[in-house]
């Protein structure tokens, strides 16, 4: 009965406690939601977000605190308070990593990806999107993985990594295709179409733009439909099929709401329509259409649009041989492009000016065009190289293009067979090379052990000779000198017949002195014999000899410490010889480059590892330099061969520390 009462009481207390926590959580969420709603108001935004931050910082529940901080960071991000966002999100990133909160960690990385997009840092943005992708893949979140792949693909398209963008877009579509993520699917097909357009695969570009439009039927977004019609028209313009492009621009312009609700897309369509008519020599509405587009872009302060409009108007005046006006509009486009860092427009302006201006100015503009083009290509190449260094797992392989012509099937099969044969040959040769490498490594290891054994044998023979000599001296002292002294003492005893007190005292002093000498010699003899059993191990001797030699060459003081708990006889010869060679290489590097005056070397046991540290007070070096020296490579290779790990800690002017840990 009492037990039942206790159980009921505990249940009641637990229920009350849960209700209290739920009430507190519910109250907190209501307050936070209220503050976030206030933040939508431009006037109240800053105060509301500051109060929300203070409220969140008071929380003790880690999970609730992280989720609330994510919401706060998102608010800072979408409202453009980027510095505050960075502080909040960086703290979330560190906390979620420590707490192993995968979903929140992925979201924090995703937000950083968008943050760096706003900062126009594509490499950093790609890096954080990729981190988010890895985490979403880890927790099997297919939809969010698809979104991250799309974000990465969009960045790759902008820096002209078209192949990478195509692959990631196709991966994104495969993850999203069975979902209700219609807008992301629209954006994915649209990005794929843009990539194909840039690659000159116009039919595929049109096909994917039409695939994108299919998802708009479920979204009922007329703005995006106008954008897609414009994009299809632009592909036909790239094909020089201006009549077809005019059809699509005109269809989009039939949407009367565009002028008032979406003036930006309206101005783009007007300009593209005018340019297609210009290419067909249909000058009836020109240059009025160009002027109309330019006025809208000027009113909206759309810099890249202003540049494009001025370039198109310049081309129009050039076609009617009004060179003065053509140069005037090109000069305007150049100035705007330069101020707004719109490099594509600036390049086109330089090129056209080089064709219109007099000879000297033309050369100047052509030189600027070449210099800017080279610098942009170099910058794009550097960013693409950064992308290739960002490691990410490949989940799917890009499928072969289904539109391969049946007429070329024999050629295709031949290429496949040839490729397969080449691959087999390559794999065979590579495997044979690897086998040779393994065999050579094995022989090298055997040679290293043999060298070490020879060194040990030499040391052992030296020690054996030393021990024999010590024993000979000990025996000589004990059996020869001690015997003679003993005899002398006995003789003095027998001659102690003097009668005077002085004579007796003098003889006693001699006898006592001889006894002292006898004791000292006996002690020396004993020490010589026992030292045979107290000598250090051979490995220690080898290391001491190496250090003595190298410190003399390098003129530095060296402190050597062996941990007394390390039982060297249990350590394999392979590890010993590699440690010896690593130490030898390190000391040689110190002599060559470090300019050190003090070196500290320590062997010790750490858990199940043998640890070796080599520290100097020399000039140090930059550990981030990609091209490592031969000495550093040799150390890395040797540590790897004995399943160890190595860390180089150094910087300019602060010396160098090498930490090596080997699993015993």
C-alpha positions in Angstrom: 0.0 0.0 0.0 2.8 2.4 1.0 4.7 1.5 -2.2 1.7 2.2 -4.4 1.3 5.6 -2.6 5.0 6.5 -3.3 4.6 5.5 -7.0 1.5 7.7 -7.4 3.2 10.6 -5.6 6.2 10.3 -7.9 4.0 10.2 -10.9 2.1 13.3 -9.7 5.4 15.2 -9.0 6.8 14.2 -12.4 3.6 15.3 -14.2 3.6 18.6 -12.4 7.3 19.1 -13.3 6.6 18.4 -17.0 3.7 20.7 -17.1 5.8 23.4 -15.5 8.5 23.0 -18.1 6.0 22.9 -20.9 4.4 26.1 -19.6 7.7 27.8 -19.3 8.7 26.7 -22.8 5.3 27.8 -24.2 5.6 31.2 -22.5 9.1 31.7 -23.8 8.1 30.8 -27.4 5.2 33.1 -27.3 7.4 36.0 -26.1 10.1 35.2 -28.7 7.5 34.9 -31.5 6.0 38.2 -30.5 9.5 39.9 -30.6 10.2 38.4 -34.1 6.8 39.7 -35.3 7.8 43.2 -34.1 11.1 42.9 -35.9 9.2 42.9 -39.2 8.5 46.5 -38.5 11.3 48.7 -39.8 11.0 51.2 -36.9 10.9 48.5 -34.1 13.2 46.0 -35.6 16.5 46.7 -33.9 15.0 47.0 -30.4 12.9 43.8 -30.9 16.0 41.8 -32.0 18.1 43.1 -29.1 15.4 42.0 -26.6 15.1 38.6 -28.3 18.9 38.1 -28.0 18.8 39.0 -24.3 15.9 36.6 -23.8 17.7 33.7 -25.6 20.9 34.2 -23.6 19.1 33.6 -20.4 18.0 30.2 -21.5 19.5 27.1 -19.8 17.9 24.5 -22.1 20.6 23.9 -24.8 18.3 22.5 -27.4 15.8 25.3 -27.0 18.6 27.9 -27.0 20.1 26.6 -30.2 16.8 26.6 -32.1 15.9 30.0 -30.9 19.4 31.4 -31.8 19.0 29.9 -35.3 15.7 31.9 -35.7 17.4 35.0 -34.4 20.4 34.5 -36.8 18.0 34.0 -39.7 16.2 37.3 -38.9 19.6 39.1 -38.8 20.5 37.6 -42.1 17.3 38.4 -44.1 17.2 41.9 -42.8 20.8 42.6 -43.7 22.3 42.9 -40.2 25.3 40.8 -41.4 27.8 41.6 -38.6 25.3 40.6 -35.9 24.3 37.5 -37.9 28.0 36.4 -38.1 28.5 36.6 -34.3 25.3 34.7 -33.5 25.8 32.0 -36.2 29.5 31.4 -35.4 28.5 30.7 -31.8 25.7 28.3 -33.0 28.2 26.6 -35.3 30.7 25.9 -32.4 28.0 24.9 -30.0 26.2 22.5 -32.3 29.5 20.9 -33.3 30.3 20.2 -29.6 26.8 19.0 -28.8 26.7 16.8 -32.0 23.4 18.5 -33.0 23.7 17.5 -36.7 20.5 19.2 -38.0 21.2 22.6 -36.4 24.9 22.3 -37.4 23.8 21.8 -41.0 21.5 24.8 -40.8 24.2 27.0 -39.4 26.5 26.0 -42.2 23.7 26.7 -44.8 23.1 30.2 -43.3 26.9 30.9 -43.6 26.7 29.8 -47.2 24.0 32.4 -48.0 25.9 35.0 -45.9 29.0 34.7 -48.1 26.8 34.7 -51.2 25.6 38.2 -50.1 29.3 39.1 -49.5 30.2 38.1 -53.1 32.7 35.4 -51.8 31.8 32.4 -53.9 34.6 30.2 -52.6 33.6 30.6 -49.0 29.9 30.3 -49.9 30.6 27.0 -51.7 32.6 25.7 -48.8 29.8 26.2 -46.2 27.1 24.9 -48.5 29.2 21.8 -49.0 29.6 21.4 -45.2 25.9 21.6 -44.9 25.5 19.1 -47.7 27.8 16.6 -46.0 25.8 16.9 -42.7 22.4 16.5 -44.5 23.8 13.4 -46.3 25.0 12.1 -42.9 21.4 12.3 -41.5 19.9 11.1 -44.8 18.0 14.3 -45.4 17.4 14.0 -49.1 15.4 17.2 -49.7 17.9 19.5 -47.9 20.8 17.7 -49.7 19.1 18.5 -53.0 18.7 22.2 -52.0 22.4 22.4 -51.1 23.5 20.8 -54.4 21.4 23.4 -56.2 22.9 26.3 -54.3 26.4 24.9 -55.1 25.5 24.4 -58.7 24.3 28.0 -59.0 27.6 29.3 -57.6 29.6 27.1 -60.0 27.6 28.5 -63.0 28.5 32.1 -62.0 32.2 31.4 -61.9 32.0 29.5 -65.2 32.5 26.0 -63.8 29.9 24.7 -66.1 30.7 21.0 -65.9 30.6 21.1 -62.1 27.4 23.0 -62.2 25.8 20.6 -64.6 26.7 17.6 -62.4 25.5 19.1 -59.2 22.3 20.3 -60.8 21.5 16.8 -62.1 22.2 15.4 -58.6 19.9 18.0 -57.1 17.1 17.2 -59.5 17.4 13.4 -58.8 17.0 14.1 -55.0 14.1 16.6 -55.5 12.1 15.1 -58.4 9.7 13.1 -56.3 9.0 15.9 -53.8 6.7 18.9 -53.7 9.7 21.3 -53.9 8.3 22.8 -57.1 10.1 26.1 -56.8 13.5 24.4 -56.3 12.9 22.0 -59.1 12.0 25.0 -61.3 15.3 26.8 -60.3 17.3 23.6 -60.9 16.0 23.1 -64.4 16.4 26.8 -65.1 20.0 26.6 -63.9 20.7 23.5 -66.1 19.2 25.4 -69.1 21.5 28.4 -68.4 24.5 26.1 -68.2 23.6 24.4 -71.5 23.1 27.8 -73.1 26.6 28.9 -72.0 28.0 25.7 -73.4 26.3 26.3 -76.7 24.0 23.3 -76.4 21.0 25.4 -77.3 18.4 22.6 -77.9 19.1 21.2 -74.5 18.9 24.7 -73.0 15.4 25.2 -74.5 14.3 21.7 -73.4 15.2 22.4 -69.8 13.6 25.9 -69.8 10.4 24.2 -70.9 10.8 21.6 -68.2 11.2 24.4 -65.7 7.9 26.1 -66.9 6.0 22.8 -66.2 6.6 23.3 -62.5 5.3 26.9 -62.7 1.8 25.5 -63.4 1.8 24.2 -59.9 3.2 27.4 -58.4 1.0 29.8 -60.4 3.9 32.4 -60.5 3.4 34.6 -63.5 6.6 36.5 -62.7 8.7 33.4 -63.0 6.9 32.5 -66.2 7.8 35.8 -67.7 11.4 35.2 -66.7 11.4 31.8 -68.4 9.8 33.1 -71.6 12.6 35.7 -71.6 15.2 33.1 -71.1 13.9 30.9 -73.9 13.9 34.0 -76.1 17.5 34.7 -75.1 18.5 31.1 -76.2 17.0 31.7 -79.6 18.9 35.0 -79.8 22.1 33.1 -79.1 21.2 30.8 -81.9 20.7 33.9 -84.1 17.1 32.8 -84.6 15.8 36.3 -83.8 12.3 35.8 -85.3 11.7 33.0 -82.8 13.2 35.0 -79.9 10.8 37.9 -80.7 7.8 35.5 -80.3 8.8 34.6 -76.8 9.6 38.2 -75.7 6.2 39.3 -77.1 4.4 36.5 -75.3 5.9 37.6 -72.0 5.1 41.3 -72.7 1.5 40.4 -73.2 1.3 40.1 -69.4 0.1 43.6 -68.7 0.8 43.4 -64.9 4.5 43.3 -65.6 5.0 47.1 -66.1 3.6 48.0 -62.7 4.5 44.9 -60.6 7.8 43.8 -62.2 9.4 46.8 -63.9 12.8 45.2 -63.9 11.8 42.1 -66.0 9.6 44.4 -68.1 12.7 46.6 -68.9 14.7 43.5 -69.7 12.1 42.1 -72.1 11.8 45.5 -73.9 15.5 45.8 -74.4 15.8 42.1 -75.6 12.9 42.6 -78.0 14.5 45.8 -79.3 17.8 44.1 -79.8 16.3 41.2 -81.7 14.4 43.7 -84.0 17.7 45.6 -84.5 19.4 42.3 -85.6 16.6 41.8 -88.1 17.0 45.4 -89.4 13.4 46.1 -88.2 14.1 49.7 -87.2 10.5 51.0 -87.1 10.3 51.1 -83.3 14.0 51.8 -82.8 15.6 53.5 -80.9 12.5 54.2 -78.9 12.3 50.8 -77.4 15.9 51.0 -76.3 15.2 54.4 -74.7 12.1 53.1 -72.9 14.1 50.3 -71.4 17.0 52.6 -70.4 14.6 55.1 -68.7 13.1 52.3 -66.5 16.6 51.0 -65.6 17.7 54.5 -64.7 14.7 55.0 -62.5 15.4 51.7 -60.7 19.2 52.4 -60.6 19.9 49.0 -62.1 23.6 49.4 -63.0 24.1 46.3 -65.1 20.9 47.0 -67.0 22.0 50.6 -67.7 25.3 49.3 -69.1 23.5 46.8 -71.4 21.0 49.5 -72.6 23.8 52.0 -73.4 25.8 49.3 -75.3 22.7 48.3 -77.4 21.9 52.0 -78.2 25.6 52.5 -79.2 25.4 49.5 -81.6 22.2 51.0 -83.1 23.9 54.4 -83.8 27.0 52.6 -85.1 24.7 50.8 -87.6 23.3 54.1 -88.9 26.9 55.5 -89.1 26.5 58.0 -86.3 29.9 57.3 -84.7 29.8 60.3 -82.4 26.6 59.2 -80.6 27.8 55.6 -80.6 31.0 56.6 -78.7 29.0 58.8 -76.4 26.8 55.9 -75.2 29.7 53.5 -75.0 31.6 56.0 -72.8 28.6 56.2 -70.5 28.4 52.4 -70.4 32.1 52.1 -69.6 31.8 54.7 -66.7 28.8 52.9 -65.1 30.4 49.5 -65.5 33.7 50.6 -64.0 32.0 52.3 -61.0 29.7 49.3 -60.3 32.4 46.6 -60.9 30.3 45.1 -63.7 33.2 43.5 -65.5 31.3 41.8 -68.3 29.8 45.2 -69.4 33.2 46.9 -69.0 34.9 44.3 -71.2 32.3 44.7 -74.0 32.6 48.5 -73.7 36.4 48.4 -74.1 36.1 46.1 -77.1 33.5 48.2 -78.9 35.4 51.5 -78.1 38.6 49.9 -79.6 36.7 49.6 -82.9 35.2 53.1 -82.9 37.9 55.4 -81.5 40.9 56.8 -83.5 44.0 54.6 -83.7 45.8 55.7 -80.6 42.8 55.5 -78.3 41.7 52.3 -80.0 45.0 50.7 -79.0 44.6 52.0 -75.4 41.1 50.4 -75.1 42.2 47.2 -76.7 45.1 46.9 -74.2 42.7 47.6 -71.3 40.3 44.9 -72.8 43.2 42.3 -72.9 44.4 43.2 -69.4 41.0 43.0 -67.8 40.1 39.8 -69.7 43.3 38.1 -68.5 42.9 39.2 -64.9 39.2 38.0 -64.9 40.2 34.7 -66.3 43.0 34.3 -63.8 40.6 35.2 -60.9 38.0 32.7 -62.2 40.7 30.0 -62.6 41.9 30.6 -59.0 38.3 30.2 -57.6 37.7 27.1 -59.7 40.9 25.6 -58.3 39.7 26.4 -54.8 36.4 24.5 -55.6 38.4 21.5 -56.7 40.2 21.4 -53.4 37.0 21.3 -51.4 36.4 17.6 -50.9 32.8 16.3 -51.3 31.3 12.8 -51.7 29.9 11.9 -55.0 26.5 10.2 -54.7 25.6 9.7 -58.3 27.4 9.6 -61.6 26.2 11.8 -64.5 24.2 9.8 -67.0 25.2 9.7 -70.6 23.3 12.1 -72.9 20.2 10.2 -74.1 20.1 12.1 -77.4 23.1 10.4 -78.9 22.3 9.8 -82.5 21.6 6.2 -83.5 23.6 6.8 -86.7 26.8 7.0 -84.6 26.2 3.9 -82.5 29.0 1.9 -84.1 31.4 4.8 -83.3 30.1 5.0 -79.8 30.6 1.3 -79.1 34.1 1.5 -80.6 35.0 4.4 -78.3 33.5 2.5 -75.3 35.5 -0.6 -76.1 38.6 1.4 -76.7 38.1 3.3 -73.4 37.5 0.1 -71.5 40.6 -1.5 -73.0 42.6 1.6 -72.1 41.2 1.6 -68.6 42.1 -2.1 -68.1 45.6 -1.5 -69.4 45.9 1.6 -67.1 44.6 -0.4 -64.1 47.0 -3.3 -64.9 50.0 -1.0 -65.2 49.0 1.0 -62.1 48.5 -2.2 -60.1 51.8 -3.6 -61.2 53.5 -0.3 -60.3 51.8 -0.4 -56.9 53.0 -4.0 -56.4 56.6 -3.0 -57.3 56.3 -0.1 -54.9 55.1 -2.3 -52.1 57.9 -4.8 -52.8 60.5 -2.0 -52.8 59.1 -0.6 -49.5 59.3 -4.1 -48.0 62.9 -4.5 -49.1 63.7 -1.0 -47.8 62.2 -1.9 -44.4 64.2 -5.1 -44.3 67.3 -3.1 -45.2 66.5 -0.6 -42.4 66.1 -3.4 -39.9 69.4 -5.0 -41.1 71.2 -1.7 -40.8 69.9 -1.2 -37.3 70.9 -4.7 -36.3 74.4 -4.1 -37.7 74.6 -0.9 -35.7 73.4 -2.8 -32.6 76.0 -5.5 -33.3 78.7 -3.0 -33.6 77.6 -1.3 -30.4 77.4 -4.7 -28.7 80.9 -5.6 -29.7 82.2 -2.3 -28.6 80.4 -2.8 -25.2 81.7 -6.3 -25.0 85.3 -5.1 -25.5 84.8 -2.3 -23.0 83.4 -4.7 -20.4 86.3 -7.1 -20.9 88.8 -4.3 -20.4 87.0 -3.2 -17.3 87.0 -6.7 -15.9 90.7 -7.1 -16.6 91.5 -3.8 -14.8 89.3 -4.9 -11.9 91.0 -8.2 -11.7 94.4 -6.6 -11.9 93.5 -4.2 -9.1 92.0 -6.9 -6.9 94.5 -9.7 -7.5 97.7 -7.7 -8.1 97.8 -4.3 -6.3 95.5 -5.3 -3.5 97.6 -8.4 -2.8 100.8 -6.4 -2.7 99.3 -3.9 -0.4 98.0 -6.6 1.9 101.5 -8.2 2.0 103.0 -4.8 2.9 100.5 -4.3 5.7 101.4 -7.8 7.1 105.1 -7.0 7.0 104.6 -3.7 8.8 102.6 -5.6 11.5 105.4 -8.1 12.0 108.0 -5.3 12.1 106.1 -3.4 14.7 108.6 -4.2 17.4 109.9 -0.7 18.1 109.9 0.2 21.7 109.5 3.9 21.6 106.0 5.4 21.6 106.8 7.6 18.6 107.9 4.6 16.5 104.8 2.6 17.4 102.5 5.5 16.5 104.3 6.2 13.2 103.9 2.5 12.1 100.2 2.5 13.1 99.7 5.6 10.9 101.3 3.9 7.9 99.2 0.8 8.4 96.0 2.8 8.7 96.8 4.8 5.5 97.5 1.5 3.6 94.1 0.2 4.8 92.4 3.3 3.4 94.1 2.8 0.1 93.0 -0.8 0.2 89.4 0.2 0.8 89.4 2.8 -2.1 90.9 0.3 -4.6 88.3 -2.3 -3.5 85.5 0.2 -4.1 86.9 1.0 -7.6 87.1 -2.6 -8.4 83.6 -3.2 -7.2 82.2 -0.3 -9.2 84.0 -1.4 -12.4 82.4 -4.8 -12.2 78.9 -3.7 -11.2 78.9 -1.0 -14.0 78.8 -3.9 -16.4 75.2 -4.5 -15.4 74.0 -0.8 -15.2 74.8 0.4 -18.7 72.0 2.0 -20.8 70.4 0.1 -23.7 72.1 0.1 -27.1 69.4 2.3 -28.7 70.0 5.0 -26.1 73.8 4.8 -26.8 73.2 5.2 -30.5 71.0 8.2 -30.0 73.5 9.8 -27.6 76.3 9.3 -30.1 74.2 10.9 -32.9 73.3 13.9 -30.8 76.9 14.4 -29.6 78.1 14.4 -33.2 75.3 16.7 -34.6 75.4 19.2 -31.7 79.1 19.6 -32.2 78.6 20.3 -36.0 75.7 22.7 -35.4 77.2 24.3 -32.3 74.0 24.0 -30.2 73.2 22.8 -26.7 71.0 19.6 -26.7 69.0 18.2 -23.8 68.0 14.5 -24.2 65.4 12.9 -22.0 64.4 9.3 -22.0 61.3 8.3 -20.0 62.4 5.7 -17.5 59.1 3.8 -17.9 59.9 3.1 -21.5 61.0 -0.5 -22.0 63.1 -0.3 -25.1 63.6 -4.0 -25.4 59.9 -4.4 -26.2 60.0 -1.9 -29.0 60.5 -3.4 -32.5 63.7 -2.7 -34.4 61.6 -1.3 -37.3 60.3 1.4 -35.0 63.7 2.1 -33.5 65.5 2.5 -36.8 62.8 4.8 -38.1 62.9 6.9 -34.9 66.7 7.1 -35.3 66.5 8.1 -39.0 63.7 10.7 -38.2 65.9 12.1 -35.4 68.9 12.1 -37.8 66.9 14.0 -40.5 65.6 16.5 -38.0 69.0 17.3 -36.6 70.4 17.7 -40.1 67.6 20.1 -40.9 68.3 22.1 -37.7 72.0 22.3 -38.7 71.1 23.5 -42.2 68.3 25.9 -41.7 67.2 26.5 -38.1 70.2 28.6 -36.7 69.2 27.2 -33.3 71.2 27.4 -30.1 69.1 25.1 -28.0 67.5 21.8 -28.9 65.4 19.5 -26.6 64.7 15.9 -27.5 62.4 13.7 -25.5 61.2 10.1 -25.7 58.3 9.1 -23.6 55.3 6.8 -23.4 51.8 8.3 -23.7 48.9 5.8 -23.2 49.6 3.1 -25.9 51.9 5.3 -27.9 55.6 5.9 -28.1 56.0 9.7 -28.4 59.1 11.6 -29.7 59.3 15.4 -29.6 62.1 17.5 -31.1 62.0 21.2 -30.3 64.4 24.0 -31.2 64.6 27.7 -30.7 65.6 28.5 -34.3 64.1 30.7 -37.0 61.1 28.5 -37.7 59.2 28.1 -41.0 55.7 28.5 -42.5 53.9 25.2 -42.1 51.1 26.2 -44.5 53.4 26.3 -47.6 52.2 23.6 -50.0 55.6 22.5 -51.3 57.3 20.7 -48.5 61.1 20.2 -48.4 62.7 16.8 -49.0 63.5 16.5 -45.3 59.9 17.1 -44.2 58.7 14.6 -46.8 61.2 12.0 -45.6 59.9 12.4 -42.0 56.3 12.1 -43.1 57.1 9.0 -45.1 58.9 7.3 -42.3 56.2 8.1 -39.7 53.5 6.8 -42.1 55.5 3.5 -42.6 55.3 2.7 -38.9 51.6 3.7 -38.6 52.4 6.9 -36.7 51.2 10.5 -36.8 53.3 13.6 -37.0 52.6 17.3 -36.3 54.8 20.2 -37.3 54.3 23.3 -35.1 56.2 26.3 -36.3 56.1 29.9 -37.5 58.5 32.5 -38.6 60.9 33.5 -35.8 59.3 31.1 -33.2 61.3 27.9 -33.6 60.0 24.5 -34.5 58.5 21.6 -32.6 58.0 18.1 -34.2 55.6 15.8 -32.3 55.5 12.2 -33.4 53.2 9.5 -31.9 53.6 5.8 -32.8 51.1 3.1 -31.7 53.1 0.3 -30.0 
